[in-house]
Amino acid sequence: MKQRLTDQERFTLESIADQGRPALVRRARLLLLWGRGLAPKEIAPGIGLSVRRVYHWLRAYRERRMAIFPVEALSGSRPAETVREAESAREPVVGVHSGASAVQETAAVPDAMPNAGAERPEVTIEELCQRYDVDLAHARHVADLALTLFDVTIGVHGLSRQRRALVETAAMLHNVGFALSPAKHHTHGRDVILAHRLVELQEVEQSIVACTTALHRKRFKTKRLDKELSFLALPEAVRADALSMAALIRMADGLDYSQSQTTRLGDAEVLSQGIAVAVLGPVCAQDAARAQQKADLWHHLFDVQLRFVAEGEPVIWDQLHEVEKPEFGLAKEKLKAPGVLLEDLMSEAGRKVLRFHFQRMLDHEPGTRLGEDIEELHDMRVATRRMRAAFRVFGPYFESDKIKPFLKGLRRTGRALGSVRDLDVFMHKAQVYLDKALQEEQFNLDPLLASWQQQRQAAREGMLACLDGKRYQRFVRDFGQFLWTAGAGAVPVPADQPQPHQVRHVVPALIYGRYEVVRGYETVVENASIAALHALRIDCKRLRYSLEFFREVLGSEVEDVIDEVVVIQDHLGNLHDADVACHLLIEFLNQWSEREGRERINIGGVTHYLVAKQNELRTLLDSFPEAWQHFNRPEMRRKLALAVSTL
């Protein structure tokens, strides 16, 4: 057999394999094994690369020989003239930063979290993958699988459509630390991401990606979250998103456990027990089994079982105990109000408010399941939101460990309902636009509506699987029993010392505290960003809910105040919907441009609709300062004071 490597090349490769940095060691070992006559399929498992990646480096070697290594890696073992030849043969790598940087490719990444205040080199995601020798074939395949799982389970995980692109990025970078340490590549990868400044991402998005990288490997245990600094450093508002994304990437990574990039996902079937996903390909059994193991985080987060079914294999569901239907004391007639009294303990007032909205949630569940009236789903979702808001108000008066499972159940239910409701809103507003528009070809939204309808159907199937799940039934039973048991979980009130614990003691400061937060925006409203206005919308909602929870004990002026808050909240809600719709339309058009060569569809109407939504967004932004001025007038403050004065 013809000699594959020269003696000098073999000597150089052995030197690099002994002393080089991890990425180059792996490359050198690849060529040494090939030089001994091993085939790519035999080489790949021993060095932690896919077969395709092995072929990639063999092709590069045939074209450029030893110039596939940096000059500094060759200088210690080759004559100077040979080094110069390698340098002249080397092709430039477009876009990679040159010169000194805060974190060099040659430096090992520390186990500790990088100093957030340190200067970080700016790189693109592509440059980071090149710098750390990411196996792009594996990364791209995992990203594709993660996106498929995102779409299949959107009715369960409840991530916004904007998070879809971030899931793809996180999947591409999940193995970025492998060349540094195969055994600890999840933590090294996390640190690599945090040690750079990724120009395509916002800071919080980069932090989420770092967290998903840290969590994509090793068996998931809840106590890991208490020690994982990248998770603890995330803002509270995005932690749930980070965990949901990590759950998807864990499973997608498991689906390419064979490193073959041949395993793919087939049809997903939503059954009463959960979602069964078909796994296809020559090594599907191995990859499906690994993905099932890595579904541990998914099942920690969500009620709906997810089963990866290898081609030809039966579906095996977890055997969960049957849950009895709730038998707590639901009122025979629909309550018109919670029944809060001035002398109620805050814990018992909270129980009344929660019980009122819990009943409304259950009242609208049959209509939500039927799906004929979208307002049934809307009302059920609103009830879950009001209960979550109620826990913000009344939570301090209950023992945290007693109410934590109920908050978790409300979040799961709200996510499942929200995925469907959001699409209902977008489709309804698109239809209103069509009804008002001229009946011309340029206003045709059929491709967009067909895409949204397909997404909605998937989301609805996931929602029904959630509502049919044993966890939801357990949540309904246990929460109902808690709400109909006086004193359950309440923090004891000391009898020997004065302490504000009744409604009349606590509510004045509570309401003014929420109003104080809202009024604080008056200094930034004139030039506020969309993100700031979105935060204001949430704070207005919290003020409104607090007023509504106690409207029975407040003065009659509270009705006018609530109406004023609703007006400003609706304006901000329409603004937020228009902003999200613009992002969704741009995403649709980008996806269309990618497949346009294969599928000819008329998207002229979608571009017109995007312009209309952008104009609507600008109009809402321009008119908001005037709406705020009306809300923030002295007359409104006087009515608020009169409403609270009855306490």
Summary of the structure (lengths in Angstrom):
residues: 647
radius of gyration: 29.1
end to end distance: 95.7
largest distance: 97.7
contacts: 1992
relative contact order: 0.07
helix: 66%
strand: 4%
